[in-house]
Amino acid sequence: MFFNFRKCVNIITLTVRKSHSIKRFTHRKTDLTKVTYNVQRQNFNELQQKHIDFFRKLLGEHRAVMGVSNLEKYNEDWINNLKGSSAIVLKPKSTEEVSHILSFCNDNNLAVCPQGGNTGLVGGQLPVFDEIVISTELMNEIISLDDNSGVVVCQAGCVLESIDNILAEKGLMVPLDLGAKGSCHIGGNVSTNAGGLRLLRYGNLHGNVLGLEVVKANGEILDCLSTLKKDNTGYHLKHLFIGSEGTLGFVTKVAMQCPPRSKHTNVAFLGTQNFGKVLKTFKKAKQDLGEILSAVEVIDSSTMEFIDEKLNIKSPIGEYPFYLLIETSGSNESHDTEKLNTFLETALNKHFILNGIVASEPAKINTIWSIREKIPEGFKLCGAVFCYDVSLPLEHYFTLVDDMNIYMGNLSEKVFGFGHLGDGNLHLQIEMKEFSKEVKDHIEPYIFKRIKDLGGSISAEHGMGFLKAPYLDIARPQSAIKLMRDLKILFDPKGILNPYKVLPWRIF
Ligand SMILES: Cc1cc2nc3c(=O)[nH]c(=O)nc-3n(C[C@H](O)[C@H](O)[C@H](O)COP(=O)(O)OP(=O)(O)OC[C@H]3O[C@@H](n4cnc5c(N)ncnc54)[C@H](O)[C@@H]3O)c2cc1C
């Protein structure tokens, strides 16, 4: 028995979130991306009446949307950091419509920007200039669901949480989960190779996506929509599109392997003394909890201070230098609970952890998870925040936060870190009173070089998008970048698919 631990009673007063759709923030004024970042427009044609006529004939007026106010939500990102100036948003419903649109744009040298739920955090989904936005908003049909194999096939615009709700009826679940699940689309998830909260347990989308249907820049439909778990017939083309952020093709359909939904879940929220103890607890959790361990998240004390200041969310266990959120999920309540209790008892006796609570009822589990999931909501209440999503070897996971605290000195309000510890994925934030390009230039490329020196990756799960593209050469050797460019030319010779993204748009 685990004596010293409190069961999660009604001590937390956070609101339980039922829907996870993200709210957009409209008070912060955003300058045009092309001006802030001084980007040179590439030589694409501008939208003309004859183009508008074609799109309206194909889709009708309601699915070829124009007008500044109608386009606002497609031109700006969730956090109001970036702003494009597209004059038209196209909303196809079928693969064939996407194919007609791309074939026409390719013939007429018109640049396009694929957009899903517009929750991306590196600006890949936003036009930089006047690129035509092609939204998957109306491509939201589930095509088939085989509850024997656990394979779902759906259109790219299905919202992640909606797919999960449908799967739940069959005792299945989506193998990925993220804070933006109520807004992001599966096509956007595939195109960013989204990671999220359960990657530790289920792996990434390169493993879970069985097949894709993709439309190439010239409108050709590429059918790689296999639903088989094993299919070694030649090159595995689907992998080129997973994580290519809309630069190689437009994803129209996804076939995904979905695991059984766990019958029983526990969540522990723990306080620790230092990062060394965090690592010891994580190692012990892997050893003791084994197959039922489904998520391990870490939050530092500055992050907790931040959400207290911005969102009035407090730690339910008092103040500690670091907090861990550990989730178990499995099929046998008494077995899982016993394993968790034994682990917690050992961790407490060894002084790896100092305090904690455990929840096993859904409402209380959601309440604990919302501490972690609500952190990004606070970003919208800052003057500005620079977000860095990085991978680091575990021994250096928090070195970067300490380094950046020293490096920033008085230039920032706060430097704080949290993230998916289980995958070595840190989210480091630098809070500012207001956006300053000079300060951003002070931080970058310094931070990316430091990450590289520590043996990490400058993008763990959000991708390169627009914001990180100029730094690709820090992340990858020239030979790899050349091959990426060659692939881009092969798939999209005119470069109309999501220009200024992934590949460097500026040479330093
Ligand atoms: C609160 C919050 C929490 C988040 N948590 C996580 C997290 O835990 N893990 C994580 O990985 N990310 C996270 N993100 C980032 C974001 O949600 C993911 O990157 C998500 O996968 C983007 O999906 P989307 O549909 O919104 O795509 P968008 O933002 O619309 O697009 C993202 C990129 O994909 C391209 N794209 C979109 N649809 C298509 C398509 N059909 N074909 C080709 N290209 C396409 C776009 O051009 C763009 O480059 C979070 C974001 C927020 C706001």
The ligand as a MOL file (V3000), in Angstrom:
LIG
                    3D

  0  0  0     0  0            999 V3000
M  V30 BEGIN CTAB
M  V30 COUNTS 53 58 0 0 0
M  V30 BEGIN ATOM
M  V30 1 C -2.2980 24.4050 -27.8570 0
M  V30 2 C -1.4370 23.6880 -28.8480 0
M  V30 3 C -0.8120 22.5110 -28.4700 0
M  V30 4 C -0.0210 21.8150 -29.3940 0
M  V30 5 N 0.5740 20.6570 -28.9920 0
M  V30 6 C 1.3090 19.9610 -29.8750 0
M  V30 7 C 1.9170 18.7280 -29.4880 0
M  V30 8 O 1.8160 18.2790 -28.3530 0
M  V30 9 N 2.6230 18.0590 -30.4260 0
M  V30 10 C 2.7650 18.5180 -31.7100 0
M  V30 11 O 3.4090 17.8500 -32.5310 0
M  V30 12 N 2.2290 19.7020 -32.0830 0
M  V30 13 C 1.5070 20.4220 -31.2130 0
M  V30 14 N 0.9480 21.6120 -31.5870 0
M  V30 15 C 1.1910 22.1150 -32.9660 0
M  V30 16 C 0.0930 21.7410 -33.9730 0
M  V30 17 O -1.1260 21.4960 -33.3370 0
M  V30 18 C 0.4810 20.5230 -34.7980 0
M  V30 19 O 1.5750 20.8570 -35.5900 0
M  V30 20 C -0.6430 19.9780 -35.6810 0
M  V30 21 O -0.2240 18.7450 -36.2240 0
M  V30 22 C -1.0220 20.9140 -36.8330 0
M  V30 23 O -2.2330 20.4530 -37.4050 0
M  V30 24 P -3.1780 21.4700 -38.2040 0
M  V30 25 O -4.2880 20.7060 -38.8240 0
M  V30 26 O -3.5690 22.5990 -37.3570 0
M  V30 27 O -2.2050 21.9400 -39.3580 0
M  V30 28 P -1.9020 23.4080 -39.8520 0
M  V30 29 O -1.3990 24.2470 -38.7500 0
M  V30 30 O -3.0470 23.9330 -40.6100 0
M  V30 31 O -0.7040 23.0950 -40.8700 0
M  V30 32 C 0.5410 22.6350 -40.4050 0
M  V30 33 C 1.4470 22.3170 -41.6180 0
M  V30 34 O 0.9150 21.2320 -42.3640 0
M  V30 35 C 0.6060 21.6390 -43.7020 0
M  V30 36 N -0.6680 20.9940 -44.0370 0
M  V30 37 C -1.8460 21.0470 -43.3780 0
M  V30 38 N -2.7500 20.2520 -43.9700 0
M  V30 39 C -2.1340 19.6910 -45.0350 0
M  V30 40 C -2.5320 18.7600 -46.0430 0
M  V30 41 N -3.7670 18.2300 -46.0660 0
M  V30 42 N -1.6330 18.3960 -46.9830 0
M  V30 43 C -0.3740 18.9120 -46.9650 0
M  V30 44 N 0.0600 19.7880 -46.0570 0
M  V30 45 C -0.8110 20.1580 -45.0980 0
M  V30 46 C 0.5270 23.1580 -43.6570 0
M  V30 47 O 0.8350 23.7190 -44.9010 0
M  V30 48 C 1.5710 23.4710 -42.5970 0
M  V30 49 O 2.8560 23.4450 -43.1690 0
M  V30 50 C 0.1530 22.3330 -30.7000 0
M  V30 51 C -0.4620 23.5150 -31.0660 0
M  V30 52 C -1.2490 24.1940 -30.1630 0
M  V30 53 C -1.9200 25.4560 -30.6020 0
M  V30 END ATOM
M  V30 BEGIN BOND
M  V30 1 1 1 2
M  V30 2 1 2 3
M  V30 3 2 2 52
M  V30 4 2 3 4
M  V30 5 1 4 5
M  V30 6 1 4 50
M  V30 7 2 5 6
M  V30 8 1 6 7
M  V30 9 1 6 13
M  V30 10 2 7 8
M  V30 11 1 7 9
M  V30 12 1 9 10
M  V30 13 2 10 11
M  V30 14 1 10 12
M  V30 15 2 12 13
M  V30 16 1 13 14
M  V30 17 1 14 15
M  V30 18 1 14 50
M  V30 19 1 15 16
M  V30 20 1 16 17
M  V30 21 1 16 18
M  V30 22 1 18 19
M  V30 23 1 18 20
M  V30 24 1 20 21
M  V30 25 1 20 22
M  V30 26 1 22 23
M  V30 27 1 23 24
M  V30 28 2 24 25
M  V30 29 1 24 26
M  V30 30 1 24 27
M  V30 31 1 27 28
M  V30 32 2 28 29
M  V30 33 1 28 30
M  V30 34 1 28 31
M  V30 35 1 31 32
M  V30 36 1 32 33
M  V30 37 1 33 34
M  V30 38 1 33 48
M  V30 39 1 34 35
M  V30 40 1 35 36
M  V30 41 1 35 46
M  V30 42 1 36 37
M  V30 43 1 36 45
M  V30 44 2 37 38
M  V30 45 1 38 39
M  V30 46 1 39 40
M  V30 47 2 39 45
M  V30 48 1 40 41
M  V30 49 2 40 42
M  V30 50 1 42 43
M  V30 51 2 43 44
M  V30 52 1 44 45
M  V30 53 1 46 47
M  V30 54 1 46 48
M  V30 55 1 48 49
M  V30 56 2 50 51
M  V30 57 1 51 52
M  V30 58 1 52 53
M  V30 END BOND
M  V30 END CTAB
M  END
